[in-house]
């Protein structure tokens, strides 16, 4: 791949970071129209038809298509989201929306989640269009809004109202691309499944009163604090999914550590004693349902005892696990009867098979720069828009290609964390991988 193509990916990523399409979950946030405008301008020179969709003001998604020559051939969609999560600038060493290039790394919110991949997809798509690429099946580029808050203004809305415009047999989206195991025979991750997402709003009620007389009162905030504490202390049993053994095998661990990680009765003790909190947190999420109370709401003032407090909880579930209601009942105990539960998102765990032409094309593309590598199918602990496509029968993989110098644990902390950044070599490898897969699968 030429330096010009890599520079295009870098420039596009920097611009998208600077657009600060921050999605805080409210309908008016995100304003992905800014990144949609940039991508439309970037792609307009190809002469291709570009379609824009805006279910909510400012929440714009963009679809571009290179028509296939054979209507019976499989189609491929490159799907990247254009929104990013909120940020606390005080925790950063650099401007989170500066898009600075420092020591061969691009810094900024969205640099790894997932504007780097979206930029690489757009550059690969435009490169192929400018080369006059004639695919057998349709090649689609889908720059989608609102991935970070559940897809209601993005992929979910598109699937409900315009699915024919984004329909594809195969889809590539976030994330993947991390190297593990020995350098001589690395395993490179491809996300083929993900946990279910079950966000809940828990409301606790009490009785209002004067803050100067708290004795024997029914304070909703005090009860909410107890609810939060029980959720934080809840330890559901470990549960291994079908990809867990392969994941452990790819880590290249000593036999004793491997044995503990593959034993549902020993894994918790092993994780508790791991020196790296980041690694332990990730492996715990791979093997347990998780409950994270992250947002609280209470109206009132300092001298009024509150009568209502709401807690928003990010719950992630594993295939075949207990129901969310059963988990909450077990976690909260006698407090469960004092909590009203509202469903915010309730999407099941999803997975795609790997005995497919897309998997074979990925393997050929990734082994070009890394001949001794093998693909390592992964179960993602996060959720993506992949689940929306899987509900319609599409095969979806989260696939990028990162530099082998990246440490997986450290890289994982950049997602929704401080000092998010991506190196230029990873941008080059990922963009080239998209080019190779498109040509191999559809050429």
Secondary structure in CASP SS format (residue, H / E / C, confidence):
PFRMAT SS
TARGET T0000
AUTHOR 0000-0000-0000
METHOD secondary structure of the structure
MODEL  1
X C 1.00
X C 1.00
X H 1.00
X H 1.00
X H 1.00
X H 1.00
X H 1.00
X H 1.00
X H 1.00
X H 1.00
X H 1.00
X H 1.00
X H 1.00
X H 1.00
X H 1.00
X H 1.00
X H 1.00
X H 1.00
X C 1.00
X C 1.00
X C 1.00
X E 1.00
X C 1.00
X C 1.00
X C 1.00
X C 1.00
X C 1.00
X C 1.00
X C 1.00
X C 1.00
X C 1.00
X C 1.00
X H 1.00
X H 1.00
X H 1.00
X H 1.00
X H 1.00
X H 1.00
X H 1.00
X H 1.00
X H 1.00
X H 1.00
X H 1.00
X H 1.00
X C 1.00
X C 1.00
X C 1.00
X C 1.00
X C 1.00
X E 1.00
X E 1.00
X E 1.00
X E 1.00
X E 1.00
X C 1.00
X C 1.00
X C 1.00
X C 1.00
X C 1.00
X E 1.00
X E 1.00
X E 1.00
X E 1.00
X E 1.00
X E 1.00
X E 1.00
X C 1.00
X C 1.00
X C 1.00
X C 1.00
X C 1.00
X C 1.00
X C 1.00
X C 1.00
X C 1.00
X E 1.00
X E 1.00
X E 1.00
X E 1.00
X E 1.00
X E 1.00
X C 1.00
X C 1.00
X E 1.00
X C 1.00
X C 1.00
X C 1.00
X C 1.00
X H 1.00
X H 1.00
X H 1.00
X C 1.00
X C 1.00
X C 1.00
X C 1.00
X C 1.00
X C 1.00
X C 1.00
X C 1.00
X C 1.00
X E 1.00
X E 1.00
X C 1.00
X C 1.00
X E 1.00
X E 1.00
X E 1.00
X C 1.00
X C 1.00
X C 1.00
X C 1.00
X C 1.00
X C 1.00
X C 1.00
X H 1.00
X H 1.00
X H 1.00
X H 1.00
X H 1.00
X H 1.00
X H 1.00
X H 1.00
X H 1.00
X H 1.00
X H 1.00
X H 1.00
X H 1.00
X H 1.00
X H 1.00
X H 1.00
X C 1.00
X C 1.00
X C 1.00
X C 1.00
X C 1.00
X C 1.00
X C 1.00
X C 1.00
X E 1.00
X E 1.00
X E 1.00
X E 1.00
X E 1.00
X E 1.00
X C 1.00
X C 1.00
X C 1.00
X C 1.00
X C 1.00
X C 1.00
X C 1.00
X C 1.00
X C 1.00
X C 1.00
X H 1.00
X H 1.00
X H 1.00
X H 1.00
X H 1.00
X H 1.00
X H 1.00
X C 1.00
X H 1.00
X H 1.00
X H 1.00
X H 1.00
X C 1.00
X C 1.00
X C 1.00
X E 1.00
X E 1.00
X E 1.00
X E 1.00
X C 1.00
X C 1.00
X C 1.00
X C 1.00
X C 1.00
X E 1.00
X E 1.00
X C 1.00
X C 1.00
X H 1.00
X H 1.00
X H 1.00
X C 1.00
X E 1.00
X E 1.00
X E 1.00
X E 1.00
X E 1.00
X E 1.00
X E 1.00
X E 1.00
X C 1.00
X E 1.00
X E 1.00
X C 1.00
X C 1.00
X E 1.00
X E 1.00
X E 1.00
X E 1.00
X E 1.00
X E 1.00
X C 1.00
X C 1.00
X C 1.00
X E 1.00
X E 1.00
X C 1.00
X C 1.00
X C 1.00
X C 1.00
X C 1.00
X C 1.00
X C 1.00
X C 1.00
X C 1.00
X H 1.00
X H 1.00
X H 1.00
X H 1.00
X H 1.00
X H 1.00
X H 1.00
X H 1.00
X H 1.00
X H 1.00
X H 1.00
X H 1.00
X H 1.00
X H 1.00
X C 1.00
X C 1.00
X C 1.00
X C 1.00
X C 1.00
X C 1.00
X C 1.00
X C 1.00
X C 1.00
X C 1.00
X H 1.00
X H 1.00
X H 1.00
X H 1.00
X H 1.00
X H 1.00
X H 1.00
X C 1.00
X C 1.00
X C 1.00
X C 1.00
X H 1.00
X H 1.00
X H 1.00
X H 1.00
X H 1.00
X H 1.00
X H 1.00
X C 1.00
X C 1.00
X C 1.00
X C 1.00
X C 1.00
X H 1.00
X H 1.00
X H 1.00
X H 1.00
X H 1.00
X H 1.00
X C 1.00
X C 1.00
X C 1.00
X C 1.00
X H 1.00
X H 1.00
X H 1.00
X H 1.00
X H 1.00
X H 1.00
X H 1.00
X H 1.00
X H 1.00
X H 1.00
X H 1.00
X C 1.00
X C 1.00
X E 1.00
X E 1.00
X E 1.00
X E 1.00
X E 1.00
X E 1.00
X E 1.00
X E 1.00
X C 1.00
X C 1.00
X C 1.00
X C 1.00
X C 1.00
X C 1.00
X E 1.00
X E 1.00
X C 1.00
X C 1.00
X E 1.00
X E 1.00
X E 1.00
X E 1.00
X E 1.00
X E 1.00
X E 1.00
X E 1.00
X E 1.00
X E 1.00
X C 1.00
X C 1.00
X C 1.00
X C 1.00
X C 1.00
X C 1.00
X H 1.00
X H 1.00
X H 1.00
X H 1.00
X H 1.00
X H 1.00
X H 1.00
X H 1.00
X H 1.00
X H 1.00
X H 1.00
X H 1.00
X H 1.00
X H 1.00
X H 1.00
X E 1.00
X E 1.00
X E 1.00
X E 1.00
X E 1.00
X C 1.00
X C 1.00
X C 1.00
X E 1.00
X C 1.00
X C 1.00
X E 1.00
X E 1.00
X C 1.00
X C 1.00
X C 1.00
X C 1.00
X C 1.00
X H 1.00
X H 1.00
X H 1.00
X H 1.00
X H 1.00
X H 1.00
X H 1.00
X H 1.00
X H 1.00
X H 1.00
X H 1.00
X H 1.00
X H 1.00
X C 1.00
X C 1.00
X C 1.00
X C 1.00
X E 1.00
X E 1.00
X E 1.00
X E 1.00
X E 1.00
X E 1.00
X E 1.00
X C 1.00
X C 1.00
X C 1.00
X C 1.00
X C 1.00
X H 1.00
X H 1.00
X H 1.00
X H 1.00
X H 1.00
X C 1.00
X C 1.00
X C 1.00
X C 1.00
X E 1.00
X E 1.00
X E 1.00
X E 1.00
X C 1.00
X C 1.00
X C 1.00
X C 1.00
X C 1.00
X C 1.00
X C 1.00
X C 1.00
X C 1.00
X H 1.00
X H 1.00
X H 1.00
X H 1.00
X H 1.00
X C 1.00
X C 1.00
X C 1.00
X C 1.00
X C 1.00
X C 1.00
X C 1.00
X C 1.00
X E 1.00
X E 1.00
X E 1.00
X H 1.00
X H 1.00
X H 1.00
X H 1.00
X H 1.00
X H 1.00
X H 1.00
X H 1.00
X H 1.00
X H 1.00
X H 1.00
X H 1.00
X H 1.00
X H 1.00
X H 1.00
X H 1.00
X H 1.00
X H 1.00
X H 1.00
X C 1.00
END
